Every structure is written in structure tokens, then in C-alpha cells.
Amino acid sequence: MIRVPNLSLDDVDEFISDYFPTAGATLLIGNVGFSPEVLYFPERLGPLSNVDMRFFHERRPAVPAVITHLASEREQQLRELSACPMQVVDIAILAEDGAPIGGRNACMQVHQWLNAKAYTDVVVDATGMSRCTAFPIVKQLYQLSRDTPIRVHLLVADSTQAFSNVESVSNDRGGWMHGFPGETETDEFAKALKLWVVQLSEKAGTSLQTMYRELDSPEEVCPVLPFPAQNPRRADELLFEHREYWQREWFESPLNFIRAHETDPMDVFHSIARLHTTRVEALTGSGLISQTVLSPVGRRLPGIGMLLAALSYELPIFYLETVGYDVHGDLVPGARGTPTHRWHFRVDKLTPTHD
Amino acid sequence: MNPWHKRANEFIRDANELLPLISPQPIKRFFQRESTRLFDRLVVVVGSPGSGKTTLARLLELRTLAAVPDFKGNTDVRELLASLAKADVLDDLEPAILALRLPAGGQLRSIWDLPYDVRLRHRLLRAMIEAKTVLGWLRAMEDVGINLEQVRIITTPNAEAARDAVNADDLSAFRERARVTERAIFKLINALVAPAEDELGGHLIDVAYAPFAIIEWIEISAAWRGRALRLKPMVIIDDAHELHPTQLEDVDLWLRDREIKIARWMLTRIDSLNLEDFRRVLRDEETVSPGTNPGRDRVRILLQDTENRNRQAFRAIAEDVARRYLQPLAAFHRRGSFLSLKTILNTARPPVLSDTDLHILRAENARLVEENQLTRERVEAMEAAYPADIAPDVKAAVTHIMLERELKRTPQRSLFGAPAEDSSEEEVSKVPRPVITGAELQMLHRFERPFYFGFERLADAANENIEQFVTLASVLVDRLETQAIRGRPLALDARQQHKAVREQAGDLIDQWDFPYAPQVRKLVDFIGGRCEELTLRPNAPLSDGANAYGILRSDLENLDSNDELARVLHYALAYQALVLIEPYECKGKTWALFELGGVAIIAKGLTHSRGGFVEGTLHQLKTSVGSAA
């Protein structure tokens, strides 16, 4: 097993207020999102004189004006929080032909920021950031931390009462996330047995089906279900909603389900780690190659667990890019309070343990 | 395995399961169309999702062709095999081609994003396609049990140096050379930050790889099948629309080179063409006449029939598909008898209105008769001219329309004026079928009288797309399967069929999850709403109503390809939420019709027949998706 040093809830706030004021030059990388939670960590780090804040502004083609408007408001609020000059850079998520390019663009941008100044600490605030930008840059920084003494922090905040009337619209073609390619695409691994670990999420049926098809029908599918969850029936409701897929097309049985805490990335991480290592052990010596493929869909926190597993075990991530948002009804911004979930991970300290 | 649940043939991995499911008609039609030119030049096959592109590719794969001898005596597959033999895909029931289906998305597209000169990126893409193809051929041969020692690569004469460069003499070195290229490019694509062009150095040697220029045949010794086989190598680039447009252009240019001896196809959705190009293709296809030669070095085949719906042909295909798909279902097998979905669905008796509703309708008719000052005899004469097979409620609804028309036609009479002259006998003698359909549709909206039942209407809703047909029909098959398991008679009445199909159509639209899907839904709602309004007008001016939105072609020319509406239309057409019909001549003007797709037509309760449209403007369409300036 690999250990991921992590903190949650008030411990995160305590760590931030104890550690960062005395840390060296720190780079905070965030995203101008539209939910109020994106302000939470910048509020704590922005006023520090040793922290440079840099933000992506993810650009997608089909975003309703109301969301763009909210994002501009957030940008203004972020500027007010920053002690040092803040930078906001537009990151195109899709090329003009619809291909996902966000990850590559984000990595190029981070590369430039790191070349511009030497930092002892880099903080990725994944709160308002899409998977397609957050995951690749965390991996980029993780790789950098293997060769240099840089410290990499991953922060994420989330609230249960986040905008429930905003639905993301997915791309119609799946792809490997930048930096997390599937080796099954190459000849040597073409015959690997694919185990697909996919987060089940509401209204994601079409996306699930697109991914299943594009992964060329994986040999085994392990859906990740949110349990425990705030709505204890959520896992059952998801199973019911997607019964067509797992029963009739994937031919999976309840034995294959992974149940992991809805808001605890570490629970997801441990479940995947156990599954992956057991499978690799079981197949060792049989002449078969195993490839675990992860697909985060839906809520943010379980996805972070997948990211940690992908980093620790070099697992590929297959996903569908979000190309826009669909807003039903009015978008009422929630009150700015303390987010219900706060997490901190030390990405440069992923270490093997022997338990 | 339940093929109704699989929806697409690509989920069926086993060739032995796949072959009996493929309906021979579309394949036959495909191979007949361009029979002599399919394997010696670039072939571009264009079709919407589910139109059968991938099935074609799957059919040509070696693992499918290698299973053919097992089906020698199978009558279900005989016709299919005959088409393949005629097209030289089979040679005496043995494979004659070695095809690899190469999905174009993801990795190949990513090459375009590398920060290098365009020419280098094109070189990398070509090398990657060649390496992956070569590796795929070798894997395909191994998968069917061919020992690579029995294989010989035949190259063009006088190409010794190039032959050496790809190690064509030694199969394991041949494979290793391709792997080196694949690995080198894989690494470049997947580096989080790609190395700069001037740091590439040694990489460029690995990627200098061009076997397509020399490979002509692949020979397999007699050790495999008892006789030596000579296979034509082939690459099928699937989903080519996922390449960047510039990449697609370059690959197109490259594969059109007549020096390349391998067979090469590109399968693409209409996405690869922007709206402007797609419209050009539609027009090109229309101007092709027998004896003309539209492309010397490239053949473009449109899989969907955009010009004119060949309803009868597709109904026959759907019937055949339904029969093949029902066969593997155990629940139906146990019934022991031969089952046809068409018979089951068509034995449902037409629905009838409740007495109350019929009474309402007749009371309205009586009022109209009075307003029109018609005599009872005259109304009876009119009704006598209706086809004999219509039910009383349909008759009443048709009369309702005819009376409304009469009311519109007759000028308001003055109280003391002379009675209107009797109209000529001819005017009342014929009631066209569409009026009857129109009457049924009005009853659907007014009284929820079932309309979408019976096999023909189900098949017509599929937009000539087998996948769409299977998806729509699967809800009915599910219900029949339940009845079979419960030991009940296999029957679904009109109301059950109608309800299931309508719900399914609504669900399918709700599940649309592709870029701009919310805007496409708005567009469909807008067009559907306008068409419904026209269909429900009491005098049914278009008889069975409208299912399309027509704008003048000159107006459509003004659509900028960067406009949001252009993108929305692009996806709407790609996923058959809308079907573009152009040019459409009507009232002395040239129109472009955006016809609702079959699923949307069902969801909105409209007619399936073509031609009825609501006139509108580009600006109104823009407003409907919220993109008007």
C-alpha cells in the first residue's frame, strides 16, 4: 500500500495558518470557478506576502451567460484577496474541433510559471478546477517533486449544497486524460485484461455507455457507489438508474461494486488500491497482464480519490470532457460560509507502506 | 446474449454471434454500389452514428472472415457471404483481405496538439497510423491462430531498401520495428510537457517509418487452412472525424496516392464536415448521374439515404433485423413457433375513441354542418367517398377536417343570400391518405388516441438507422419477453405499443448527452411546437401536418460557420435530432428543410412523412437556441 498524508476539516485550516506564513516562496494555482467555495483557500493564502496566486480561467464554448457572469464576479473577488499581483490566464478546454486540450494547455502554463520563479511550495487548489486541468498539473508537480525538493500540496473544498441545478454537458468522445494514458493503446499491452473502475453518477448513462464502448468493452467493470452518503439511498438509486448498463451490458454482479464514502477521497483511494494490488498479485505468473482503468464521473471528492490512486499506482484515467453547462432555473449563489468538506494532501509525500 | 440490449453490433465480440445478426441487404447494397473501386483507392464512408459504419468494419475483420467456413450451410448467412464473395472479400469462403479497424480518436488526434511544425506533426501521424496498422495486422493474424512464421510480406518490386528499412523479411523484426515507432510517438504524445522540437534528436529516426508505400500483399502458407492464401492488406480508419480537420485533410491527401497498394477506407460521421461542406456533399451526391466519375482517386459513399426516404426498402431491412435479433432470445425460443415482430405488432387492432370523445367529435361536426349550411345527404356523400377500411372515429375526425376546410373555403354567406352552388363532384370524391393520418394525429393530441403502433410506423421512425430502430424496438421486445416468461400470449395492443414507444422517445431525448445537447433540445422543442401548431389547425392545411422547419436556402447561406447556431445544427444533424433536406423546391422557391428526426417526431406527436414544413427564418432559429444577437 501507498500512504497519502492527508488532513481534513479544521485540521486543514490549522495547517494552513501554521505552515504557510513561514514557508518559502509559494505558488498557489487555482481556477476561477463559479461556486463560492473557490474563494475559501485564497482567502487564507492570498493575503500572505510569500504567496503568488495564479489562476486558470477555463474557457468552454457552450457556457450560459449566467455562469460566465458569476465567474467574472469571482475573479474580481479573488483580485481583492491577493497581496501580491495576481495573474489570471485563459485556458482553452476544447480545440475548435471539439478535441480536449485543457490538460495540455494547463501543463504548459504551469511549466511557464515554474520557470519564471523558484518556489519551495506549490499549492494546487482543485476546488473550482475541472478534472481535466487539475489532474494533469498535479501529476506534473508530483513528477517534479521526484527530482527536486519542491513540496506539493493539493487542497480541495466542497459543499453539500453546491449548485444542484447546474448540469454539466459531456463531450461525445472519450479520451485518456492528458498525462494518464492507457498503455492498452499500445501493441505490447493490447491484450491486457481491463478492469474498469467507474464512478456512478446521476444522469450519466450516456457517458457511461460512450466510455464503455470506447474502452472496447472492458473485461471487468467495478462501479464505485457513494456509500455512506448524505442520502443513504443514493447508491441504490444509482444502481436502479443504471441497471440497464450493469446488468445487461456489463454483466456485472453486486459482488463487483465498490462502496466508498461520498465525501471521503481516502476511502475511494483505499478501495481502488486494495482492488488493484490484489488483482495484480492474483494475475502475476499467469502470463496475463492486468490494466486498471479509472473513470471519474460526477462529484468532485471521489474523483480526487481516483487521482491519488492514479498517481500512486500509475493508473490510466479515461474520461469525457465537460464541454459546457446547462442551468435549470435560477442560479442562486449560496452564502459564503465554511465549506462542509475541506481536504489537504501532500502529493510529494506519497510513500509505500508495508501494511 | 440479448442483441436488443446490446444496441450496437460493436459490443458483440464473438464473430460467431455477429455473423447471423448482420442483415445482408444493406451490405449487399453497399458493395454493389462501388463494387470495382472499393479496394484500389481511398474510400470515404460517411454516415451518422448507428448507420452501420462500424458493423461494416467489423464484418471485414479477419476474425469475422475466419469464422465464415463454420457458416457454410447456414441459410441465414448465405446471402451475406455471397455479397462478400462477389466483392472479393472472400475467396472460396476463405478470407481475401486482412483489414484492421483503427479508431482515429484520442491518441492520433493528440499528435496535432504537439508544439511542432505542421509537417512534422503530419509525419508523426502518418508514421503512427502505419505502425499501429502493421501491429494490428500481426495481432489479427495471431488471434485467429496463424503462426507468424507462416506469413510472408510481399512488397512492390524494386523496393529493397525500403523493405529493409521496415524489416519485412523477418516477421519478429518487422513487428519490433513498428513497436519502436509506436512507443516513440506514444511517449511524445503523453509527455505532460512535450519536449521542444530541437530536443527531439533520436526520436525522429524512430519515427521515420513508411511501410504503406511498399506493402502489397500478405501471404499465408498452406499450414493454416490447407491452402496458401494471399490477403490484401487493408486499413479502416474509423471515426476519422475525430482527427483535427487539418489532419484529416492531410490523411485524405496521403491515402489518395495511387502508389499505395493496400486497401484503405475512412469511416466518418458527418461531423468531419462542417455544415457548409456537408451541404456540398448532399448536393454532389445529387448531381452524380450514371456514367459520371465523381472521384478518380477517392470514392465517397454516403450511408444514409438523404435524398429520398426509401421507406419500403428500410422496412424490409428492419423486418429482417428484427427476425435475426429475436432468434437468440431464449424466452421466445421456448414458445417453439416462428416469431415475427412485424406480425406481433401488426395484429394489434386499431384503437377506438371512447364513446364520450366520439360524441364530442360528432357534436362538433353537427355544428359545422349547420354553419356550412350543408345537407345531410351531402355530408353522407362526402363520407361515402372515404376509404372503406376506416374506423368510425377516424371517419368523424376526417369529416371534421373536411367541414373545417369547407368553412374556410366558403365565403361568409349573407343571411338572405342565395345558397352556395354545389361544388363539383370531384372535389368531394377523394380523400387523400394523408388527411386520414392528419385526423389520427389530431385525435392523438386531443384525446390521446394511440398513433404510434404497428411495425411500419416503428420502422419509419428509425431514420433508416438500424441502431435507432433497435433502440426504439427494444422497449417493445422487453415487454414481449416479459409476457413470454409469464406464459402469456405474445401481443401488445395499440395503446401499449404507443405508450412504450412514446416514453422511450422522450427518454432518449432526455438522455441526449453530446455537446450543445441542451440547445439541440431547445431547437427540437421550437420546431416541434411550430409543427404541432400547424398539424393541429382544424382544417389541417397540410393534411397530415408538418415535421420540418423550412428556411430559404439563400437565408441559410448567411449562416456563419462560427455562429453558435451552426454548431448546434452540426450536432443536431450528427445525432439525427434533425435531418437536413436540401434543396427542396416548393412554391417556386428553393428551401432547406430541417426535418425532425424520427425519435423527435414521436416525442412531439407528428407525422413521419416528408414534405410538410413550417416556413421560417434563420433569425427565428437563432432566437430559439438563445444565440440571436
HADDOCK unambig.tbl for C-alpha pairs under 7 A between the chains (distance, minus, plus):
assign (segid A and resid 62 and name CA) (segid B and resid 516 and name CA) 6.70 0.50 0.50
assign (segid A and resid 97 and name CA) (segid B and resid 244 and name CA) 6.39 0.50 0.50
assign (segid A and resid 104 and name CA) (segid B and resid 192 and name CA) 6.76 0.50 0.50
assign (segid A and resid 107 and name CA) (segid B and resid 192 and name CA) 6.42 0.50 0.50
assign (segid A and resid 107 and name CA) (segid B and resid 193 and name CA) 6.27 0.50 0.50
assign (segid A and resid 108 and name CA) (segid B and resid 193 and name CA) 6.13 0.50 0.50
assign (segid A and resid 140 and name CA) (segid B and resid 192 and name CA) 6.40 0.50 0.50
assign (segid A and resid 169 and name CA) (segid B and resid 513 and name CA) 6.32 0.50 0.50
assign (segid A and resid 169 and name CA) (segid B and resid 514 and name CA) 6.73 0.50 0.50
assign (segid A and resid 169 and name CA) (segid B and resid 515 and name CA) 6.40 0.50 0.50
assign (segid A and resid 170 and name CA) (segid B and resid 513 and name CA) 6.05 0.50 0.50
assign (segid A and resid 170 and name CA) (segid B and resid 514 and name CA) 5.79 0.50 0.50
assign (segid A and resid 170 and name CA) (segid B and resid 515 and name CA) 6.32 0.50 0.50
assign (segid A and resid 171 and name CA) (segid B and resid 514 and name CA) 5.35 0.50 0.50
assign (segid A and resid 171 and name CA) (segid B and resid 515 and name CA) 5.40 0.50 0.50
assign (segid A and resid 172 and name CA) (segid B and resid 514 and name CA) 4.85 0.50 0.50
assign (segid A and resid 172 and name CA) (segid B and resid 515 and name CA) 6.66 0.50 0.50
assign (segid A and resid 175 and name CA) (segid B and resid 106 and name CA) 5.33 0.50 0.50
assign (segid A and resid 176 and name CA) (segid B and resid 106 and name CA) 6.93 0.50 0.50
assign (segid A and resid 178 and name CA) (segid B and resid 190 and name CA) 6.62 0.50 0.50
assign (segid A and resid 178 and name CA) (segid B and resid 192 and name CA) 6.81 0.50 0.50
assign (segid A and resid 179 and name CA) (segid B and resid 190 and name CA) 5.46 0.50 0.50
assign (segid A and resid 179 and name CA) (segid B and resid 191 and name CA) 6.36 0.50 0.50
assign (segid A and resid 179 and name CA) (segid B and resid 192 and name CA) 5.19 0.50 0.50
assign (segid A and resid 181 and name CA) (segid B and resid 190 and name CA) 6.56 0.50 0.50
assign (segid A and resid 187 and name CA) (segid B and resid 135 and name CA) 6.48 0.50 0.50
assign (segid A and resid 187 and name CA) (segid B and resid 179 and name CA) 6.96 0.50 0.50
assign (segid A and resid 206 and name CA) (segid B and resid 511 and name CA) 6.53 0.50 0.50
assign (segid A and resid 206 and name CA) (segid B and resid 513 and name CA) 6.24 0.50 0.50
assign (segid A and resid 217 and name CA) (segid B and resid 11 and name CA) 6.81 0.50 0.50
assign (segid A and resid 248 and name CA) (segid B and resid 5 and name CA) 6.62 0.50 0.50
assign (segid A and resid 249 and name CA) (segid B and resid 6 and name CA) 6.43 0.50 0.50
assign (segid A and resid 323 and name CA) (segid B and resid 515 and name CA) 6.16 0.50 0.50
assign (segid A and resid 326 and name CA) (segid B and resid 518 and name CA) 6.53 0.50 0.50
